Amino acid sequence: MDFLPLFALGAILVETGLGRAKGALHCFVKGLIALAVGTTFGFLGQDWGNAILCGVVALLATLGLGDRITLLASAFIAASVSIFHKLLLIFDRLVGLSTNTPLPEWLFAFKPVLDWLSVHWQPDYAFLFSVHTLAGGSALGALLASGPRIGRYSRTGSLTALPAHNLPIAAIGAFLIWLGSQGFSQTLWESSVLCGFIALLTSIAWTKWRFGKVDPSFAITSLWTGLVGGLALGKVAFLPAFLVGVFSGVISVSVSLFLDKNFIDDPVGIVPAEGFAPLIGLTVFWFSNGTTFGSGLFNWVLAFALGFGGTWLVCRILAFFNLLRLHPMDELEGADLHLYGIAAYPEFETREA
Protein backbone atom coordinates (compact mmCIF):
# COMPACT_ATOMS: atom_id res chain seq x y z
CA MET A 1 0.00 0.00 0.00
CA ASP A 2 2.91 2.34 0.58
CA PHE A 3 3.52 2.59 -3.17
CA LEU A 4 -0.02 3.63 -4.14
CA PRO A 5 0.56 7.35 -3.47
CA LEU A 6 3.38 7.19 -6.03
CA PHE A 7 0.97 5.64 -8.54
CA ALA A 8 -1.50 8.46 -7.88
CA LEU A 9 1.16 11.16 -8.17
CA GLY A 10 2.35 9.62 -11.41
CA ALA A 11 -1.17 9.71 -12.84
CA ILE A 12 -1.48 13.39 -11.95
CA LEU A 13 1.84 14.21 -13.61
CA VAL A 14 0.92 12.27 -16.77
CA GLU A 15 -2.28 14.30 -17.13
CA THR A 16 -0.47 17.54 -16.32
CA GLY A 17 2.27 16.91 -18.88
CA LEU A 18 -0.01 15.68 -21.68
CA GLY A 19 -2.45 18.58 -21.25
CA ARG A 20 -2.23 22.23 -22.25
CA ALA A 21 0.24 24.67 -20.71
CA LYS A 22 -2.47 27.16 -19.71
CA GLY A 23 -4.27 24.48 -17.68
CA ALA A 24 -1.29 22.60 -16.22
CA LEU A 25 -1.72 23.97 -12.71
CA HIS A 26 -5.46 23.30 -12.81
CA CYS A 27 -4.87 19.65 -13.84
CA PHE A 28 -2.57 19.17 -10.89
CA VAL A 29 -4.92 20.78 -8.35
CA LYS A 30 -7.94 18.94 -9.76
CA GLY A 31 -6.11 15.64 -9.43
CA LEU A 32 -5.18 16.35 -5.81
CA ILE A 33 -8.79 17.22 -4.97
CA ALA A 34 -10.10 14.04 -6.59
CA LEU A 35 -7.55 11.95 -4.69
CA ALA A 36 -8.28 13.67 -1.37
CA VAL A 37 -12.08 13.44 -1.68
CA GLY A 38 -11.97 9.83 -2.85
CA THR A 39 -9.66 8.87 0.02
CA THR A 40 -11.89 10.63 2.55
CA PHE A 41 -15.01 8.82 1.36
CA GLY A 42 -13.13 5.54 1.20
CA PHE A 43 -12.05 5.79 4.81
CA LEU A 44 -15.59 5.66 6.21
CA GLY A 45 -15.60 2.56 8.39
CA GLN A 46 -12.43 1.18 6.76
CA ASP A 47 -8.68 1.28 7.19
CA TRP A 48 -6.36 3.61 5.33
CA GLY A 49 -5.40 0.90 2.85
CA ASN A 50 -8.91 0.70 1.41
CA ALA A 51 -9.22 4.46 1.70
CA ILE A 52 -6.17 5.05 -0.48
CA LEU A 53 -7.51 2.56 -3.03
CA CYS A 54 -10.77 4.52 -3.17
CA GLY A 55 -8.80 7.70 -3.62
CA VAL A 56 -6.72 6.24 -6.45
CA VAL A 57 -9.74 4.96 -8.38
CA ALA A 58 -11.51 8.30 -7.87
CA LEU A 59 -8.47 10.12 -9.22
CA LEU A 60 -8.18 7.84 -12.24
CA ALA A 61 -11.83 8.43 -13.09
CA THR A 62 -11.19 12.16 -13.52
CA LEU A 63 -8.04 11.82 -15.65
CA GLY A 64 -8.38 13.14 -19.16
CA LEU A 65 -10.89 15.81 -18.22
CA GLY A 66 -8.05 18.30 -17.81
CA ASP A 67 -8.91 21.98 -17.70
CA ARG A 68 -12.48 21.38 -18.90
CA ILE A 69 -13.82 20.36 -15.52
CA THR A 70 -14.49 22.49 -12.46
CA LEU A 71 -13.03 21.67 -9.08
CA LEU A 72 -16.52 21.12 -7.67
CA ALA A 73 -17.30 18.58 -10.39
CA SER A 74 -14.09 16.68 -9.76
CA ALA A 75 -15.05 16.41 -6.07
CA PHE A 76 -18.52 15.09 -6.90
CA ILE A 77 -17.14 12.55 -9.39
CA ALA A 78 -14.48 11.42 -6.92
CA ALA A 79 -17.02 10.90 -4.14
CA SER A 80 -19.33 8.94 -6.44
CA VAL A 81 -16.63 6.70 -7.87
CA SER A 82 -15.20 5.92 -4.43
CA ILE A 83 -18.68 4.71 -3.45
CA PHE A 84 -18.84 2.56 -6.61
CA HIS A 85 -15.47 1.08 -5.67
CA LYS A 86 -16.67 0.06 -2.22
CA LEU A 87 -19.85 -1.44 -3.68
CA LEU A 88 -17.81 -3.62 -6.03
CA LEU A 89 -15.59 -4.82 -3.20
CA ILE A 90 -18.62 -5.66 -1.05
CA PHE A 91 -20.27 -7.49 -3.97
CA ASP A 92 -17.11 -9.51 -4.62
CA ARG A 93 -16.88 -10.54 -0.97
CA LEU A 94 -20.55 -11.47 -0.79
CA VAL A 95 -20.27 -13.74 -3.82
CA GLY A 96 -17.20 -15.36 -2.32
CA LEU A 97 -19.02 -16.00 0.92
CA SER A 98 -22.19 -17.25 -0.74
CA THR A 99 -20.34 -19.99 -2.61
CA ASN A 100 -18.90 -21.40 0.62
CA THR A 101 -21.93 -21.04 2.91
CA PRO A 102 -24.80 -23.56 3.20
CA LEU A 103 -27.88 -22.11 1.54
CA PRO A 104 -31.36 -21.91 3.12
CA GLU A 105 -33.80 -24.41 1.68
CA TRP A 106 -35.83 -21.76 -0.12
CA LEU A 107 -32.68 -20.65 -1.99
CA PHE A 108 -31.91 -24.08 -3.43
CA ALA A 109 -33.52 -23.01 -6.69
CA PHE A 110 -30.66 -20.55 -7.17
CA LYS A 111 -27.92 -23.07 -6.43
CA PRO A 112 -27.07 -23.70 -10.13
CA VAL A 113 -26.42 -19.99 -10.50
CA LEU A 114 -24.18 -19.94 -7.44
CA ASP A 115 -22.38 -23.07 -8.63
CA TRP A 116 -21.70 -21.35 -11.95
CA LEU A 117 -20.34 -18.30 -10.15
CA SER A 118 -18.08 -20.45 -7.99
CA VAL A 119 -16.53 -21.96 -11.13
CA HIS A 120 -16.39 -18.91 -13.36
CA TRP A 121 -16.00 -16.10 -10.84
CA GLN A 122 -12.68 -14.33 -11.18
CA PRO A 123 -11.85 -12.67 -7.83
CA ASP A 124 -10.82 -9.03 -7.92
CA TYR A 125 -7.21 -10.08 -8.35
CA ALA A 126 -4.79 -7.17 -7.89
CA PHE A 127 -7.86 -4.91 -7.94
CA LEU A 128 -8.14 -5.29 -11.71
CA PHE A 129 -11.88 -4.68 -11.63
CA SER A 130 -12.67 -2.47 -8.65
CA VAL A 131 -9.81 -0.09 -9.41
CA HIS A 132 -8.69 -0.27 -13.03
CA THR A 133 -11.78 -1.37 -14.98
CA LEU A 134 -14.06 0.76 -12.83
CA ALA A 135 -11.82 3.78 -13.38
CA GLY A 136 -11.65 3.20 -17.14
CA GLY A 137 -15.43 2.93 -17.46
CA SER A 138 -15.90 5.97 -15.23
CA ALA A 139 -13.44 8.00 -17.27
CA LEU A 140 -15.27 7.14 -20.51
CA GLY A 141 -18.60 8.17 -18.98
CA ALA A 142 -17.14 11.46 -17.77
CA LEU A 143 -15.48 12.17 -21.13
CA LEU A 144 -18.73 11.56 -23.01
CA ALA A 145 -20.72 13.77 -20.65
CA SER A 146 -18.23 16.65 -20.54
CA GLY A 147 -17.41 16.73 -24.24
CA PRO A 148 -14.08 17.58 -25.89
CA ARG A 149 -11.73 20.43 -25.11
CA ILE A 150 -12.55 23.67 -26.90
CA GLY A 151 -10.64 23.72 -30.17
CA ARG A 152 -10.03 19.98 -30.31
CA TYR A 153 -12.36 19.48 -33.29
CA SER A 154 -13.08 21.99 -36.02
CA ARG A 155 -16.56 22.84 -37.27
CA THR A 156 -16.05 20.47 -40.17
CA GLY A 157 -15.32 17.64 -37.73
CA SER A 158 -11.62 17.40 -38.52
CA LEU A 159 -9.15 16.78 -35.71
CA THR A 160 -7.05 19.70 -34.48
CA ALA A 161 -3.70 18.82 -32.94
CA LEU A 162 -3.32 19.91 -29.31
CA PRO A 163 0.12 18.49 -28.55
CA ALA A 164 1.33 17.73 -25.05
CA HIS A 165 3.04 20.79 -23.61
CA ASN A 166 5.57 18.97 -21.42
CA LEU A 167 6.43 15.38 -22.31
CA PRO A 168 9.28 15.11 -19.75
CA ILE A 169 6.78 15.70 -16.92
CA ALA A 170 4.47 13.08 -18.42
CA ALA A 171 7.40 10.65 -18.71
CA ILE A 172 8.28 11.19 -15.04
CA GLY A 173 4.64 10.46 -14.23
CA ALA A 174 4.82 7.22 -16.21
CA PHE A 175 7.94 6.23 -14.25
CA LEU A 176 6.07 6.84 -10.96
CA ILE A 177 3.14 4.75 -12.21
CA TRP A 178 5.62 1.96 -13.01
CA LEU A 179 7.12 2.23 -9.52
CA GLY A 180 3.79 2.69 -7.76
CA SER A 181 2.17 -0.31 -9.43
CA GLN A 182 3.91 -2.42 -6.78
CA GLY A 183 1.23 -1.20 -4.38
CA PHE A 184 -1.46 -3.27 -6.08
CA SER A 185 0.40 -6.57 -5.92
CA GLN A 186 4.09 -6.89 -5.14
CA THR A 187 4.25 -10.48 -6.42
CA LEU A 188 2.85 -9.50 -9.81
CA TRP A 189 5.07 -6.48 -10.32
CA GLU A 190 7.75 -8.28 -12.32
CA SER A 191 5.17 -9.62 -14.76
CA SER A 192 3.58 -6.19 -14.98
CA VAL A 193 6.92 -4.50 -15.69
CA LEU A 194 7.78 -6.98 -18.45
CA CYS A 195 4.42 -6.39 -20.13
CA GLY A 196 4.73 -2.63 -19.74
CA PHE A 197 8.09 -2.24 -21.43
CA ILE A 198 7.20 -4.64 -24.23
CA ALA A 199 4.12 -2.47 -24.79
CA LEU A 200 6.34 0.62 -24.81
CA LEU A 201 8.61 -0.83 -27.51
CA THR A 202 5.60 -2.05 -29.49
CA SER A 203 3.97 1.38 -29.51
CA ILE A 204 7.22 3.00 -30.69
CA ALA A 205 7.44 0.57 -33.60
CA TRP A 206 3.71 0.76 -34.31
CA THR A 207 3.54 4.57 -34.44
CA LYS A 208 6.73 4.73 -36.53
CA TRP A 209 5.17 2.32 -39.05
CA ARG A 210 1.75 3.96 -38.96
CA PHE A 211 2.63 7.68 -38.89
CA GLY A 212 6.21 7.69 -40.12
CA LYS A 213 7.33 9.18 -36.80
CA VAL A 214 7.52 7.96 -33.22
CA ASP A 215 4.80 9.39 -30.97
CA PRO A 216 6.09 9.67 -27.36
CA SER A 217 2.63 10.40 -25.93
CA PHE A 218 1.33 7.09 -27.26
CA ALA A 219 4.42 5.38 -25.84
CA ILE A 220 3.53 6.68 -22.36
CA THR A 221 -0.06 5.48 -22.68
CA SER A 222 1.09 2.07 -23.95
CA LEU A 223 3.49 1.63 -21.03
CA TRP A 224 0.62 2.32 -18.65
CA THR A 225 -1.65 -0.10 -20.52
CA GLY A 226 0.93 -2.87 -20.43
CA LEU A 227 1.56 -2.40 -16.71
CA VAL A 228 -2.13 -2.79 -15.89
CA GLY A 229 -2.65 -5.68 -18.31
CA GLY A 230 0.30 -7.56 -16.84
CA LEU A 231 -1.34 -7.69 -13.41
CA ALA A 232 -3.75 -10.33 -14.72
CA LEU A 233 -1.10 -12.92 -15.55
CA GLY A 234 -0.34 -14.01 -12.01
CA LYS A 235 3.26 -15.03 -12.67
CA VAL A 236 6.22 -14.18 -14.86
CA ALA A 237 6.09 -16.11 -18.14
CA PHE A 238 7.74 -14.60 -21.18
CA LEU A 239 5.33 -15.68 -23.93
CA PRO A 240 2.10 -14.50 -22.19
CA ALA A 241 3.84 -11.30 -21.08
CA PHE A 242 5.09 -10.74 -24.61
CA LEU A 243 1.56 -11.17 -26.00
CA VAL A 244 0.05 -8.82 -23.41
CA GLY A 245 2.73 -6.24 -24.17
CA VAL A 246 2.27 -6.42 -27.95
CA PHE A 247 -1.52 -6.28 -27.76
CA SER A 248 -1.35 -3.43 -25.23
CA GLY A 249 0.95 -1.40 -27.45
CA VAL A 250 -1.27 -1.83 -30.51
CA ILE A 251 -4.67 -1.61 -28.82
CA SER A 252 -3.84 1.45 -26.71
CA VAL A 253 -3.00 3.40 -29.88
CA SER A 254 -5.94 1.98 -31.83
CA VAL A 255 -8.50 2.70 -29.10
CA SER A 256 -7.26 6.29 -28.76
CA LEU A 257 -7.54 6.83 -32.51
CA PHE A 258 -11.02 5.27 -32.51
CA LEU A 259 -12.15 7.61 -29.74
CA ASP A 260 -10.81 10.61 -31.63
CA LYS A 261 -12.73 9.59 -34.74
CA ASN A 262 -15.89 9.56 -32.64
CA PHE A 263 -15.18 12.99 -31.08
CA ILE A 264 -14.27 11.61 -27.66
CA ASP A 265 -11.34 13.65 -26.40
CA ASP A 266 -9.10 11.52 -24.17
CA PRO A 267 -5.68 13.27 -24.12
CA VAL A 268 -4.22 10.95 -21.46
CA GLY A 269 -5.42 7.68 -23.00
CA ILE A 270 -7.02 6.70 -19.71
CA VAL A 271 -9.77 4.63 -21.35
CA PRO A 272 -7.43 2.04 -22.94
CA ALA A 273 -4.89 2.24 -20.10
CA GLU A 274 -7.40 1.49 -17.35
CA GLY A 275 -10.57 0.25 -19.04
CA PHE A 276 -9.32 -2.14 -21.72
CA ALA A 277 -5.98 -3.18 -20.25
CA PRO A 278 -7.51 -5.64 -17.74
CA LEU A 279 -9.44 -7.32 -20.56
CA ILE A 280 -6.24 -7.69 -22.60
CA GLY A 281 -4.43 -9.33 -19.70
CA LEU A 282 -7.33 -11.60 -18.80
CA THR A 283 -7.83 -12.75 -22.39
CA VAL A 284 -4.17 -13.78 -22.72
CA PHE A 285 -4.39 -15.43 -19.30
CA TRP A 286 -7.45 -17.46 -20.34
CA PHE A 287 -5.82 -18.80 -23.49
CA SER A 288 -2.34 -19.35 -22.06
CA ASN A 289 -3.68 -21.31 -19.09
CA GLY A 290 -6.38 -23.21 -20.95
CA THR A 291 -9.15 -21.86 -18.73
CA THR A 292 -12.69 -21.02 -19.79
CA PHE A 293 -12.88 -17.82 -21.82
CA GLY A 294 -15.83 -16.54 -19.77
CA SER A 295 -13.92 -16.51 -16.47
CA GLY A 296 -13.69 -12.96 -15.24
CA LEU A 297 -15.58 -11.47 -18.20
CA PHE A 298 -18.63 -10.87 -16.02
CA ASN A 299 -16.47 -8.95 -13.54
CA TRP A 300 -15.03 -6.79 -16.29
CA VAL A 301 -18.45 -6.01 -17.79
CA LEU A 302 -19.95 -5.29 -14.37
CA ALA A 303 -17.16 -2.96 -13.26
CA PHE A 304 -16.95 -1.13 -16.60
CA ALA A 305 -20.73 -0.74 -16.85
CA LEU A 306 -21.08 0.47 -13.26
CA GLY A 307 -18.31 3.00 -13.70
CA PHE A 308 -19.54 4.18 -17.08
CA GLY A 309 -23.24 4.44 -16.26
CA GLY A 310 -22.86 5.86 -12.77
CA THR A 311 -20.30 8.51 -13.68
CA TRP A 312 -22.13 9.50 -16.85
CA LEU A 313 -25.28 10.06 -14.80
CA VAL A 314 -23.43 12.09 -12.15
CA CYS A 315 -21.83 14.25 -14.86
CA ARG A 316 -25.15 14.81 -16.61
CA ILE A 317 -26.66 16.01 -13.34
CA LEU A 318 -23.69 18.34 -12.83
CA ALA A 319 -24.05 19.62 -16.39
CA PHE A 320 -27.76 20.31 -15.82
CA PHE A 321 -26.81 22.68 -12.98
CA ASN A 322 -23.87 24.15 -14.98
CA LEU A 323 -21.34 22.70 -12.54
CA LEU A 324 -19.45 20.35 -14.83
CA ARG A 325 -17.37 22.59 -17.09
CA LEU A 326 -15.72 25.95 -16.85
CA HIS A 327 -17.21 28.88 -18.73
CA PRO A 328 -16.05 28.72 -22.38
CA MET A 329 -14.25 32.05 -22.13
CA ASP A 330 -12.41 30.97 -19.00
CA GLU A 331 -11.40 27.74 -20.71
CA LEU A 332 -10.13 29.62 -23.76
CA GLU A 333 -8.12 32.10 -21.69
CA GLY A 334 -6.77 29.40 -19.45
CA ALA A 335 -8.01 27.86 -16.24
CA ASP A 336 -4.80 28.67 -14.37
CA LEU A 337 -5.03 32.45 -14.58
CA HIS A 338 -8.78 32.51 -14.04
CA LEU A 339 -8.91 30.22 -11.00
CA TYR A 340 -5.55 30.79 -9.33
CA GLY A 341 -4.25 34.10 -10.65
CA ILE A 342 -0.94 32.52 -11.62
CA ALA A 343 0.32 30.30 -14.43
CA ALA A 344 2.42 27.17 -14.19
CA TYR A 345 4.91 28.74 -16.62
CA PRO A 346 4.91 32.50 -15.88
CA GLU A 347 8.20 33.08 -17.70
CA PHE A 348 6.73 31.87 -21.01
CA GLU A 349 3.90 33.15 -23.11
CA THR A 350 0.90 30.86 -22.79
CA ARG A 351 -0.08 29.32 -26.13
CA GLU A 352 -2.76 26.90 -27.30
CA ALA A 353 -0.84 23.72 -26.69
SENU-398373 format. One record per residue (C-alpha): residue number from 1; y, z, x. Coordinates in steps of 0.5 Angstrom, whole numbers, plus 500, padded with zeros to 3 digits. Layout:
BEGIN
> pos:v:w:u
> NUM:Y:Z:X
...
END
This chain:
BEGIN
> pos:v:w:u
> 1:500:500:500
> 2:505:501:506
> 3:505:494:507
> 4:507:492:500
> 5:515:493:501
> 6:514:488:507
> 7:511:483:502
> 8:517:484:497
> 9:522:484:502
> 10:519:477:505
> 11:519:474:498
> 12:527:476:497
> 13:528:473:504
> 14:525:466:502
> 15:529:466:495
> 16:535:467:499
> 17:534:462:505
> 18:531:457:500
> 19:537:457:495
> 20:544:455:496
> 21:549:459:500
> 22:554:461:495
> 23:549:465:491
> 24:545:468:497
> 25:548:475:497
> 26:547:474:489
> 27:539:472:490
> 28:538:478:495
> 29:542:483:490
> 30:538:480:484
> 31:531:481:488
> 32:533:488:490
> 33:534:490:482
> 34:528:487:480
> 35:524:491:485
> 36:527:497:483
> 37:527:497:476
> 38:520:494:476
> 39:518:500:481
> 40:521:505:476
> 41:518:503:470
> 42:511:502:474
> 43:512:510:476
> 44:511:512:469
> 45:505:517:469
> 46:502:514:475
> 47:503:514:483
> 48:507:511:487
> 49:502:506:489
> 50:501:503:482
> 51:509:503:482
> 52:510:499:488
> 53:505:494:485
> 54:509:494:478
> 55:515:493:482
> 56:512:487:487
> 57:510:483:481
> 58:517:484:477
> 59:520:482:483
> 60:516:476:484
> 61:517:474:476
> 62:524:473:478
> 63:524:469:484
> 64:526:462:483
> 65:532:464:478
> 66:537:464:484
> 67:544:465:482
> 68:543:462:475
> 69:541:469:472
> 70:545:475:471
> 71:543:482:474
> 72:542:485:467
> 73:537:479:465
> 74:533:480:472
> 75:533:488:470
> 76:530:486:463
> 77:525:481:466
> 78:523:486:471
> 79:522:492:466
> 80:518:487:461
> 81:513:484:467
> 82:512:491:470
> 83:509:493:463
> 84:505:487:462
> 85:502:489:469
> 86:500:496:467
> 87:497:493:460
> 88:493:488:464
> 89:490:494:469
> 90:489:498:463
> 91:485:492:459
> 92:481:491:466
> 93:479:498:466
> 94:477:498:459
> 95:473:492:459
> 96:469:495:466
> 97:468:502:462
> 98:465:499:456
> 99:460:495:459
> 100:457:501:462
> 101:458:506:456
> 102:453:506:450
> 103:456:503:444
> 104:456:506:437
> 105:451:503:432
> 106:456:500:428
> 107:459:496:435
> 108:452:493:436
> 109:454:487:433
> 110:459:486:439
> 111:454:487:444
> 112:453:480:446
> 113:460:479:447
> 114:460:485:452
> 115:454:483:455
> 116:457:476:457
> 117:463:480:459
> 118:459:484:464
> 119:456:478:467
> 120:462:473:467
> 121:468:478:468
> 122:471:478:475
> 123:475:484:476
> 124:482:484:478
> 125:480:483:486
> 126:486:484:490
> 127:490:484:484
> 128:489:477:484
> 129:491:477:476
> 130:495:483:475
> 131:500:481:480
> 132:499:474:483
> 133:497:470:476
> 134:502:474:472
> 135:508:473:476
> 136:506:466:477
> 137:506:465:469
> 138:512:470:468
> 139:516:465:473
> 140:514:459:469
> 141:516:462:463
> 142:523:464:466
> 143:524:458:469
> 144:523:454:463
> 145:528:459:459
> 146:533:459:464
> 147:533:452:465
> 148:535:448:472
> 149:541:450:477
> 150:547:446:475
> 151:547:440:479
> 152:540:439:480
> 153:539:433:475
> 154:544:428:474
> 155:546:425:467
> 156:541:420:468
> 157:535:425:469
> 158:535:423:477
> 159:534:429:482
> 160:539:431:486
> 161:538:434:493
> 162:540:441:493
> 163:537:443:500
> 164:535:450:503
> 165:542:453:506
> 166:538:457:511
> 167:531:455:513
> 168:530:461:519
> 169:531:466:514
> 170:526:463:509
> 171:521:463:515
> 172:522:470:517
> 173:521:472:509
> 174:514:468:510
> 175:512:471:516
> 176:514:478:512
> 177:509:476:506
> 178:504:474:511
> 179:504:481:514
> 180:505:484:508
> 181:499:481:504
> 182:495:486:508
> 183:498:491:502
> 184:493:488:497
> 185:487:488:501
> 186:486:490:508
> 187:479:487:508
> 188:481:480:506
> 189:487:479:510
> 190:483:475:516
> 191:481:470:510
> 192:488:470:507
> 193:491:469:514
> 194:486:463:516
> 195:487:460:509
> 196:495:461:509
> 197:496:457:516
> 198:491:452:514
> 199:495:450:508
> 200:501:450:513
> 201:498:445:517
> 202:496:441:511
> 203:503:441:508
> 204:506:439:514
> 205:501:433:515
> 206:502:431:507
> 207:509:431:507
> 208:509:427:513
> 209:505:422:510
> 210:508:422:503
> 211:515:422:505
> 212:515:420:512
> 213:518:426:515
> 214:516:434:515
> 215:519:438:510
> 216:519:445:512
> 217:521:448:505
> 218:514:445:503
> 219:511:448:509
> 220:513:455:507
> 221:511:455:500
> 222:504:452:502
> 223:503:458:507
> 224:505:463:501
> 225:500:459:497
> 226:494:459:502
> 227:495:467:503
> 228:494:468:496
> 229:489:463:495
> 230:485:466:501
> 231:485:473:497
> 232:479:471:492
> 233:474:469:498
> 234:472:476:499
> 235:470:475:507
> 236:472:470:512
> 237:468:464:512
> 238:471:458:515
> 239:469:452:511
> 240:471:456:504
> 241:477:458:508
> 242:479:451:510
> 243:478:448:503
> 244:482:453:500
> 245:488:452:505
> 246:487:444:505
> 247:487:444:497
> 248:493:450:497
> 249:497:445:502
> 250:496:439:497
> 251:497:442:491
> 252:503:447:492
> 253:507:440:494
> 254:504:436:488
> 255:505:442:483
> 256:513:442:485
> 257:514:435:485
> 258:511:435:478
> 259:515:441:476
> 260:521:437:478
> 261:519:431:475
> 262:519:435:468
> 263:526:438:470
> 264:523:445:471
> 265:527:447:477
> 266:523:452:482
> 267:527:452:489
> 268:522:457:492
> 269:515:454:489
> 270:513:461:486
> 271:509:457:480
> 272:504:454:485
> 273:504:460:490
> 274:503:465:485
> 275:501:462:479
> 276:496:457:481
> 277:494:459:488
> 278:489:465:485
> 279:485:459:481
> 280:485:455:488
> 281:481:461:491
> 282:477:462:485
> 283:475:455:484
> 284:472:455:492
> 285:469:461:491
> 286:465:459:485
> 287:462:453:488
> 288:461:456:495
> 289:457:462:493
> 290:454:458:487
> 291:456:463:482
> 292:458:460:475
> 293:464:456:474
> 294:467:460:468
> 295:467:467:472
> 296:474:470:473
> 297:477:464:469
> 298:478:468:463
> 299:482:473:467
> 300:486:467:470
> 301:488:464:463
> 302:489:471:460
> 303:494:473:466
> 304:498:467:466
> 305:499:466:459
> 306:501:473:458
> 307:506:473:463
> 308:508:466:461
> 309:509:467:454
> 310:512:474:454
> 311:517:473:459
> 312:519:466:456
> 313:520:470:449
> 314:524:476:453
> 315:528:470:456
> 316:530:467:450
> 317:532:473:447
> 318:537:474:453
> 319:539:467:452
> 320:541:468:444
> 321:545:474:446
> 322:548:470:452
> 323:545:475:457
> 324:541:470:461
> 325:545:466:465
> 326:552:466:469
> 327:558:463:466
> 328:557:455:468
> 329:564:456:472
> 330:562:462:475
> 331:555:459:477
> 332:559:452:480
> 333:564:457:484
> 334:559:461:486
> 335:556:468:484
> 336:557:471:490
> 337:565:471:490
> 338:565:472:482
> 339:560:478:482
> 340:562:481:489
> 341:568:479:491
> 342:565:477:498
> 343:561:471:501
> 344:554:472:505
> 345:557:467:510
> 346:565:468:510
> 347:566:465:516
> 348:564:458:513
> 349:566:454:508
> 350:562:454:502
> 351:559:448:500
> 352:554:445:494
> 353:547:447:498
END
